[in-house]
């Protein structure tokens, strides 16, 4: 068990969520290695923004999926700060992408749709 895993348990993160965060953390590390040709050593804001852009524009992930990875980076950043208080917070909940849910709009409902609602 690595230190981040121990931190997740200490923070009482549910096992399923913890597994999801660990997978997202490995994906970030893999992306970093492939992008920069070196192992990840420190979390930088610019790299996080590039990772988010990669997930949106190259991988074409849905915003909900990207937000899971951002959540993992937020807690990973907290972990790094707990180990070394001098580390900056480079990612937080303000980095989540807005997800808009589709609702029935009166302007786009046909007469048939209205009849189905009745």
PANU-754333 format. One record per residue: z, x, y of N, C-alpha, C in turn; residue in three letters. Coordinates in pm, whole numbers, plus 50000, padded with zeros to 5 digits. Example, Ala and Ser with C-alpha at 12.3 -4.5 7.8 and 13.67 -1.06 7.14 Angstrom:
residues 2
<rec n_w="50780" n_u="51319" n_v="49431" ca_w="50780" ca_u="51230" ca_v="49550" c_w="50780" c_u="51320" c_v="49670" residu="Ala"/>
<rec n_w="50708" n_u="51285" n_v="49775" ca_w="50714" ca_u="51367" ca_v="49894" c_w="50787" c_u="51290" c_v="50003" residu="Ser"/>
This chain:
residues 118
<rec n_w="50000" n_u="50086" n_v="49882" ca_w="50000" ca_u="50000" ca_v="50000" c_w="50000" c_u="50091" c_v="50124" residu="Unk"/>
<rec n_w="49904" n_u="50069" n_v="50213" ca_w="49899" ca_u="50151" ca_v="50333" c_w="49993" c_u="50096" c_v="50442" residu="Unk"/>
<rec n_w="50004" n_u="50169" n_v="50550" ca_w="50100" ca_u="50133" ca_v="50655" c_w="50063" c_u="50001" c_v="50724" residu="Unk"/>
<rec n_w="49935" n_u="49976" n_v="50741" ca_w="49893" ca_u="49850" ca_v="50804" c_w="49929" c_u="49732" c_v="50716" residu="Unk"/>
<rec n_w="49912" n_u="49748" n_v="50587" ca_w="49950" ca_u="49642" ca_v="50492" c_w="50100" c_u="49614" c_v="50502" residu="Unk"/>
<rec n_w="50180" n_u="49720" n_v="50509" ca_w="50325" ca_u="49705" ca_v="50524" c_w="50359" c_u="49632" c_v="50655" residu="Unk"/>
<rec n_w="50286" n_u="49666" n_v="50759" ca_w="50308" ca_u="49601" ca_v="50889" c_w="50279" c_u="49452" c_v="50881" residu="Unk"/>
<rec n_w="50172" n_u="49415" n_v="50813" ca_w="50138" ca_u="49273" ca_v="50798" c_w="50249" c_u="49199" c_v="50724" residu="Unk"/>
<rec n_w="50303" n_u="49260" n_v="50622" ca_w="50413" ca_u="49197" ca_v="50548" c_w="50536" c_u="49186" c_v="50638" residu="Unk"/>
<rec n_w="50564" n_u="49290" n_v="50715" ca_w="50678" ca_u="49290" ca_v="50808" c_w="50663" c_u="49178" c_v="50911" residu="Unk"/>
<rec n_w="50541" n_u="49153" n_v="50955" ca_w="50513" ca_u="49048" ca_v="51055" c_w="50502" c_u="48910" c_v="50991" residu="Unk"/>
<rec n_w="50528" n_u="48900" n_v="50861" ca_w="50524" ca_u="48774" ca_v="50787" c_w="50387" c_u="48705" c_v="50792" residu="Unk"/>
<rec n_w="50283" n_u="48786" n_v="50789" ca_w="50148" ca_u="48731" ca_v="50783" c_w="50127" c_u="48682" c_v="50640" residu="Unk"/>
<rec n_w="50072" n_u="48562" n_v="50625" ca_w="50051" ca_u="48506" ca_v="50491" c_w="49961" c_u="48599" c_v="50410" residu="Unk"/>
<rec n_w="49978" n_u="48600" n_v="50277" ca_w="49897" ca_u="48690" ca_v="50193" c_w="49746" c_u="48672" c_v="50212" residu="Unk"/>
<rec n_w="49698" n_u="48548" n_v="50219" ca_w="49554" ca_u="48526" ca_v="50236" c_w="49505" c_u="48578" c_v="50370" residu="Unk"/>
<rec n_w="49581" n_u="48550" n_v="50475" ca_w="49543" ca_u="48599" ca_v="50608" c_w="49549" c_u="48751" c_v="50611" residu="Unk"/>
<rec n_w="49651" n_u="48807" n_v="50550" ca_w="49662" ca_u="48953" ca_v="50542" c_w="49543" c_u="49016" c_v="50473" residu="Unk"/>
<rec n_w="49501" n_u="48956" n_v="50363" ca_w="49382" ca_u="49006" ca_v="50291" c_w="49258" c_u="49000" c_v="50380" residu="Unk"/>
<rec n_w="49244" n_u="48890" n_v="50453" ca_w="49131" ca_u="48874" ca_v="50545" c_w="49134" c_u="48981" c_v="50653" residu="Unk"/>
<rec n_w="49252" n_u="49007" n_v="50708" ca_w="49267" ca_u="49110" ca_v="50812" c_w="49235" c_u="49248" c_v="50757" residu="Unk"/>
<rec n_w="49279" n_u="49276" n_v="50635" ca_w="49252" ca_u="49407" ca_v="50575" c_w="49102" c_u="49426" c_v="50551" residu="Unk"/>
<rec n_w="49035" n_u="49321" n_v="50508" ca_w="48889" ca_u="49328" ca_v="50489" c_w="48820" c_u="49353" c_v="50623" residu="Unk"/>
<rec n_w="48861" n_u="49280" n_v="50726" ca_w="48801" ca_u="49297" ca_v="50859" c_w="48828" c_u="49438" c_v="50913" residu="Unk"/>
<rec n_w="48947" n_u="49490" n_v="50886" ca_w="48981" ca_u="49625" ca_v="50929" c_w="48890" c_u="49727" c_v="50861" residu="Unk"/>
<rec n_w="48868" n_u="49711" n_v="50731" ca_w="48778" ca_u="49802" ca_v="50658" c_w="48636" c_u="49790" c_v="50713" residu="Unk"/>
<rec n_w="48594" n_u="49668" n_v="50748" ca_w="48459" ca_u="49649" ca_v="50803" c_w="48445" c_u="49721" c_v="50937" residu="Unk"/>
<rec n_w="48550" n_u="49716" n_v="51020" ca_w="48546" ca_u="49787" ca_v="51148" c_w="48535" c_u="49937" c_v="51124" residu="Unk"/>
<rec n_w="48617" n_u="49989" n_v="51033" ca_w="48614" ca_u="50132" ca_v="51004" c_w="48477" c_u="50174" c_v="50951" residu="Unk"/>
<rec n_w="48417" n_u="50092" n_v="50865" ca_w="48284" ca_u="50123" ca_v="50810" c_w="48180" c_u="50121" c_v="50921" residu="Unk"/>
<rec n_w="48185" n_u="50019" n_v="51008" ca_w="48091" ca_u="50012" ca_v="51120" c_w="48106" c_u="50135" c_v="51209" residu="Unk"/>
<rec n_w="48230" n_u="50173" n_v="51236" ca_w="48256" ca_u="50289" ca_v="51322" c_w="48194" c_u="50415" c_v="51262" residu="Unk"/>
<rec n_w="48217" n_u="50437" n_v="51132" ca_w="48162" ca_u="50554" ca_v="51065" c_w="48010" c_u="50555" c_v="51069" residu="Unk"/>
<rec n_w="47949" n_u="50439" n_v="51042" ca_w="47803" ca_u="50430" ca_v="51044" c_w="47746" c_u="50444" c_v="51184" residu="Unk"/>
<rec n_w="47819" n_u="50398" n_v="51285" ca_w="47770" ca_u="50403" ca_v="51423" c_w="47787" c_u="50540" c_v="51487" residu="Unk"/>
<rec n_w="47899" n_u="50606" n_v="51457" ca_w="47930" ca_u="50730" ca_v="51527" c_w="47928" c_u="50854" c_v="51438" residu="Unk"/>
<rec n_w="47910" n_u="50833" n_v="51306" ca_w="47901" ca_u="50946" ca_v="51216" c_w="48031" c_u="51021" c_v="51196" residu="Unk"/>
<rec n_w="48141" n_u="50958" n_v="51230" ca_w="48273" ca_u="51022" ca_v="51210" c_w="48376" c_u="50915" c_v="51179" residu="Unk"/>
<rec n_w="48486" n_u="50959" n_v="51121" ca_w="48594" ca_u="50866" ca_v="51086" c_w="48661" c_u="50812" c_v="51211" residu="Unk"/>
<rec n_w="48705" n_u="50690" n_v="51202" ca_w="48780" ca_u="50624" ca_v="51308" c_w="48913" c_u="50699" c_v="51330" residu="Unk"/>
<rec n_w="48947" n_u="50728" n_v="51457" ca_w="49074" ca_u="50792" ca_v="51487" c_w="49156" c_u="50714" c_v="51590" residu="Unk"/>
<rec n_w="49089" n_u="50646" n_v="51681" ca_w="49160" ca_u="50574" ca_v="51786" c_w="49078" c_u="50452" c_v="51826" residu="Unk"/>
<rec n_w="49148" n_u="50345" n_v="51862" ca_w="49082" ca_u="50221" ca_v="51904" c_w="49053" c_u="50228" c_v="52053" residu="Unk"/>
<rec n_w="48926" n_u="50215" n_v="52089" ca_w="48884" ca_u="50215" ca_v="52229" c_w="48822" c_u="50080" c_v="52262" residu="Unk"/>
<rec n_w="48848" n_u="50034" n_v="52383" ca_w="48797" ca_u="49904" ca_v="52426" c_w="48644" c_u="49897" c_v="52414" residu="Unk"/>
<rec n_w="48576" n_u="49999" n_v="52460" ca_w="48430" ca_u="49998" ca_v="52458" c_w="48378" c_u="49984" c_v="52315" residu="Unk"/>
<rec n_w="48443" n_u="50052" n_v="52220" ca_w="48400" ca_u="50042" ca_v="52080" c_w="48422" c_u="49902" c_v="52026" residu="Unk"/>
<rec n_w="48533" n_u="49839" n_v="52064" ca_w="48561" ca_u="49702" ca_v="52020" c_w="48453" c_u="49608" c_v="52074" residu="Unk"/>
<rec n_w="48417" n_u="49624" n_v="52201" ca_w="48313" ca_u="49540" ca_v="52260" c_w="48178" c_u="49562" c_v="52192" residu="Unk"/>
<rec n_w="48148" n_u="49687" n_v="52156" ca_w="48023" ca_u="49716" ca_v="52084" c_w="48026" c_u="49653" c_v="51945" residu="Unk"/>
<rec n_w="48141" n_u="49655" n_v="51880" ca_w="48155" ca_u="49594" ca_v="51747" c_w="48131" c_u="49444" c_v="51756" residu="Unk"/>
<rec n_w="48189" n_u="49380" n_v="51857" ca_w="48169" ca_u="49236" ca_v="51876" c_w="48022" c_u="49206" c_v="51901" residu="Unk"/>
<rec n_w="47958" n_u="49288" n_v="51983" ca_w="47815" ca_u="49272" ca_v="52010" c_w="47733" c_u="49289" c_v="51882" residu="Unk"/>
<rec n_w="47769" n_u="49386" n_v="51801" ca_w="47702" ca_u="49408" ca_v="51673" c_w="47715" c_u="49285" c_v="51584" residu="Unk"/>
<rec n_w="47835" n_u="49228" n_v="51577" ca_w="47857" ca_u="49110" ca_v="51493" c_w="47775" c_u="48991" c_v="51542" residu="Unk"/>
<rec n_w="47763" n_u="48977" n_v="51675" ca_w="47688" ca_u="48865" ca_v="51733" c_w="47538" c_u="48885" c_v="51719" residu="Unk"/>
<rec n_w="47491" n_u="49001" n_v="51760" ca_w="47347" ca_u="49021" ca_v="51777" c_w="47275" c_u="49081" c_v="51657" residu="Unk"/>
<rec n_w="47341" n_u="49162" n_v="51580" ca_w="47277" ca_u="49225" ca_v="51464" c_w="47308" c_u="49146" c_v="51338" residu="Unk"/>
<rec n_w="47436" n_u="49119" n_v="51316" ca_w="47476" ca_u="49046" ca_v="51195" c_w="47458" c_u="48895" c_v="51210" residu="Unk"/>
<rec n_w="47443" n_u="48846" n_v="51333" ca_w="47425" ca_u="48703" ca_v="51363" c_w="47534" c_u="48616" c_v="51301" residu="Unk"/>
<rec n_w="47659" n_u="48664" n_v="51309" ca_w="47770" ca_u="48586" ca_v="51256" c_w="47804" c_u="48472" c_v="51350" residu="Unk"/>
<rec n_w="47861" n_u="48367" n_v="51294" ca_w="47909" ca_u="48256" ca_v="51376" c_w="48032" c_u="48302" c_v="51453" residu="Unk"/>
<rec n_w="48054" n_u="48239" n_v="51568" ca_w="48166" ca_u="48278" ca_v="51652" c_w="48300" c_u="48264" c_v="51580" residu="Unk"/>
<rec n_w="48312" n_u="48166" n_v="51493" ca_w="48437" ca_u="48149" ca_v="51418" c_w="48464" c_u="48272" c_v="51332" residu="Unk"/>
<rec n_w="48360" n_u="48325" n_v="51270" ca_w="48375" ca_u="48444" ca_v="51185" c_w="48407" c_u="48567" c_v="51269" residu="Unk"/>
<rec n_w="48344" n_u="48578" n_v="51383" ca_w="48371" ca_u="48690" ca_v="51472" c_w="48515" c_u="48682" c_v="51522" residu="Unk"/>
<rec n_w="48562" n_u="48563" n_v="51552" ca_w="48699" ca_u="48548" ca_v="51601" c_w="48802" c_u="48591" c_v="51497" residu="Unk"/>
<rec n_w="48771" n_u="48572" n_v="51369" ca_w="48861" ca_u="48620" ca_v="51263" c_w="48871" c_u="48772" c_v="51270" residu="Unk"/>
<rec n_w="48758" n_u="48837" n_v="51290" ca_w="48757" ca_u="48983" ca_v="51297" c_w="48827" c_u="49031" c_v="51424" residu="Unk"/>
<rec n_w="48813" n_u="48957" n_v="51533" ca_w="48885" ca_u="48992" ca_v="51656" c_w="49035" c_u="48976" c_v="51633" residu="Unk"/>
<rec n_w="49075" n_u="48869" n_v="51565" ca_w="49217" ca_u="48849" ca_v="51535" c_w="49272" c_u="48965" c_v="51454" residu="Unk"/>
<rec n_w="49193" n_u="49014" n_v="51359" ca_w="49234" ca_u="49129" ca_v="51279" c_w="49250" c_u="49253" c_v="51367" residu="Unk"/>
<rec n_w="49157" n_u="49272" n_v="51461" ca_w="49167" ca_u="49387" ca_v="51551" c_w="49286" c_u="49374" c_v="51645" residu="Unk"/>
<rec n_w="49318" n_u="49252" n_v="51687" ca_w="49434" ca_u="49231" ca_v="51773" c_w="49561" c_u="49276" c_v="51701" residu="Unk"/>
<rec n_w="49578" n_u="49232" n_v="51578" ca_w="49699" ca_u="49268" ca_v="51506" c_w="49696" c_u="49416" c_v="51465" residu="Unk"/>
<rec n_w="49577" n_u="49470" n_v="51438" ca_w="49567" ca_u="49613" ca_v="51409" c_w="49605" c_u="49694" c_v="51532" residu="Unk"/>
<rec n_w="49563" n_u="49649" n_v="51649" ca_w="49600" ca_u="49715" ca_v="51774" c_w="49752" c_u="49710" c_v="51795" residu="Unk"/>
<rec n_w="49813" n_u="49595" n_v="51762" ca_w="49959" ca_u="49583" ca_v="51770" c_w="50027" c_u="49681" c_v="51676" residu="Unk"/>
<rec n_w="49971" n_u="49693" n_v="51556" ca_w="50024" ca_u="49788" ca_v="51458" c_w="50018" c_u="49930" c_v="51514" residu="Unk"/>
<rec n_w="49902" n_u="49969" n_v="51567" ca_w="49888" ca_u="50104" ca_v="51621" c_w="49986" c_u="50128" c_v="51736" residu="Unk"/>
<rec n_w="50007" n_u="50026" n_v="51818" ca_w="50102" ca_u="50038" ca_v="51930" c_w="50246" c_u="50048" c_v="51880" residu="Unk"/>
<rec n_w="50276" n_u="49985" n_v="51768" ca_w="50411" ca_u="49994" ca_v="51714" c_w="50439" c_u="50133" c_v="51657" residu="Unk"/>
<rec n_w="50335" n_u="50197" n_v="51605" ca_w="50349" ca_u="50332" ca_v="51551" c_w="50356" c_u="50434" c_v="51664" residu="Unk"/>
<rec n_w="50274" n_u="50412" n_v="51767" ca_w="50268" ca_u="50503" ca_v="51882" c_w="50267" c_u="50420" c_v="52010" residu="Unk"/>
<rec n_w="50385" n_u="50400" n_v="52071" ca_w="50394" ca_u="50315" ca_v="52191" c_w="50307" c_u="50360" c_v="52308" residu="Unk"/>
<rec n_w="50259" n_u="50483" n_v="52305" ca_w="50175" ca_u="50534" ca_v="52413" c_w="50032" c_u="50479" c_v="52405" residu="Unk"/>
<rec n_w="49998" n_u="50421" n_v="52290" ca_w="49863" ca_u="50368" ca_v="52273" c_w="49843" c_u="50245" c_v="52361" residu="Unk"/>
<rec n_w="49724" n_u="50232" n_v="52413" ca_w="49690" ca_u="50118" ca_v="52497" c_w="49655" c_u="49997" c_v="52412" residu="Unk"/>
<rec n_w="49678" n_u="49880" n_v="52470" ca_w="49628" ca_u="49756" ca_v="52409" c_w="49484" c_u="49742" c_v="52456" residu="Unk"/>
<rec n_w="49391" n_u="49751" n_v="52363" ca_w="49250" ca_u="49748" ca_v="52401" c_w="49181" c_u="49619" c_v="52362" residu="Unk"/>
<rec n_w="49247" n_u="49536" n_v="52284" ca_w="49189" ca_u="49409" ca_v="52242" c_w="49303" c_u="49307" c_v="52238" residu="Unk"/>
<rec n_w="49275" n_u="49187" n_v="52288" ca_w="49377" ca_u="49082" ca_v="52284" c_w="49310" c_u="48947" c_v="52269" residu="Unk"/>
<rec n_w="49391" n_u="48843" n_v="52275" ca_w="49341" ca_u="48708" ca_v="52249" c_w="49237" c_u="48662" c_v="52352" residu="Unk"/>
<rec n_w="49229" n_u="48730" n_v="52465" ca_w="49128" ca_u="48695" ca_v="52566" c_w="48988" c_u="48735" c_v="52522" residu="Unk"/>
<rec n_w="48980" n_u="48814" n_v="52417" ca_w="48850" ca_u="48859" ca_v="52368" c_w="48786" c_u="48761" c_v="52270" residu="Unk"/>
<rec n_w="48860" n_u="48658" n_v="52231" ca_w="48802" ca_u="48558" ca_v="52140" c_w="48681" c_u="48492" c_v="52205" residu="Unk"/>
<rec n_w="48585" n_u="48457" n_v="52124" ca_w="48465" ca_u="48390" ca_v="52173" c_w="48489" c_u="48239" c_v="52176" residu="Unk"/>
<rec n_w="48437" n_u="48173" n_v="52275" ca_w="48452" ca_u="48028" ca_v="52286" c_w="48366" c_u="47960" c_v="52181" residu="Unk"/>
<rec n_w="48429" n_u="47869" n_v="52109" ca_w="48360" ca_u="47793" ca_v="52006" c_w="48354" c_u="47650" c_v="52053" residu="Unk"/>
<rec n_w="48233" n_u="47598" n_v="52063" ca_w="48217" ca_u="47460" ca_v="52108" c_w="48184" c_u="47372" c_v="51989" residu="Unk"/>
<rec n_w="48262" n_u="47267" n_v="51975" ca_w="48241" ca_u="47172" ca_v="51867" c_w="48146" c_u="47064" c_v="51914" residu="Unk"/>
<rec n_w="48053" n_u="47029" n_v="51828" ca_w="47957" ca_u="46925" ca_v="51861" c_w="48022" c_u="46787" c_v="51846" residu="Unk"/>
<rec n_w="48012" n_u="46706" n_v="51946" ca_w="48058" ca_u="46569" ca_v="51942" c_w="47940" c_u="46476" c_v="51967" residu="Unk"/>
<rec n_w="47956" n_u="46353" n_v="51927" ca_w="47850" ca_u="46255" ca_v="51953" c_w="47844" c_u="46232" c_v="52103" residu="Unk"/>
<rec n_w="47729" n_u="46251" n_v="52159" ca_w="47710" ca_u="46231" ca_v="52302" c_w="47637" c_u="46099" c_v="52323" residu="Unk"/>
<rec n_w="47687" n_u="46016" n_v="52415" ca_w="47618" ca_u="45888" ca_v="52439" c_w="47473" c_u="45907" c_v="52484" residu="Unk"/>
<rec n_w="47446" n_u="46020" n_v="52545" ca_w="47310" ca_u="46042" ca_v="52594" c_w="47214" c_u="46077" c_v="52481" residu="Unk"/>
<rec n_w="47265" n_u="46119" n_v="52365" ca_w="47177" ca_u="46157" ca_v="52256" c_w="47184" c_u="46061" c_v="52138" residu="Unk"/>
<rec n_w="47269" n_u="45961" n_v="52146" ca_w="47282" ca_u="45865" ca_v="52036" c_w="47169" c_u="45763" c_v="52044" residu="Unk"/>
<rec n_w="47107" n_u="45740" n_v="51931" ca_w="47002" ca_u="45639" ca_v="51926" c_w="47066" c_u="45504" c_v="51897" residu="Unk"/>
<rec n_w="46987" n_u="45398" n_v="51908" ca_w="47038" ca_u="45264" ca_v="51879" c_w="47084" c_u="45255" c_v="51733" residu="Unk"/>
<rec n_w="47011" n_u="45322" n_v="51645" ca_w="47049" ca_u="45323" ca_v="51504" c_w="47186" c_u="45391" c_v="51485" residu="Unk"/>
<rec n_w="47209" n_u="45503" n_v="51558" ca_w="47339" ca_u="45572" ca_v="51550" c_w="47451" c_u="45481" c_v="51596" residu="Unk"/>
<rec n_w="47426" n_u="45408" n_v="51704" ca_w="47528" ca_u="45317" ca_v="51758" c_w="47558" c_u="45207" c_v="51656" residu="Unk"/>
<rec n_w="47455" n_u="45154" n_v="51594" ca_w="47476" ca_u="45052" ca_v="51493" c_w="47558" c_u="45103" c_v="51373" residu="Unk"/>
<rec n_w="47538" n_u="45231" n_v="51337" ca_w="47612" ca_u="45291" ca_v="51227" c_w="47760" c_u="45308" c_v="51262" residu="Unk"/>
<rec n_w="47790" n_u="45328" n_v="51388" ca_w="47929" ca_u="45343" ca_v="51431" c_w="48004" c_u="45211" c_v="51426" residu="Unk"/>
<rec n_w="47933" n_u="45100" n_v="51434" ca_w="47997" ca_u="44968" ca_v="51440" c_w="48047" c_u="44923" c_v="51308" residu="Unk"/>
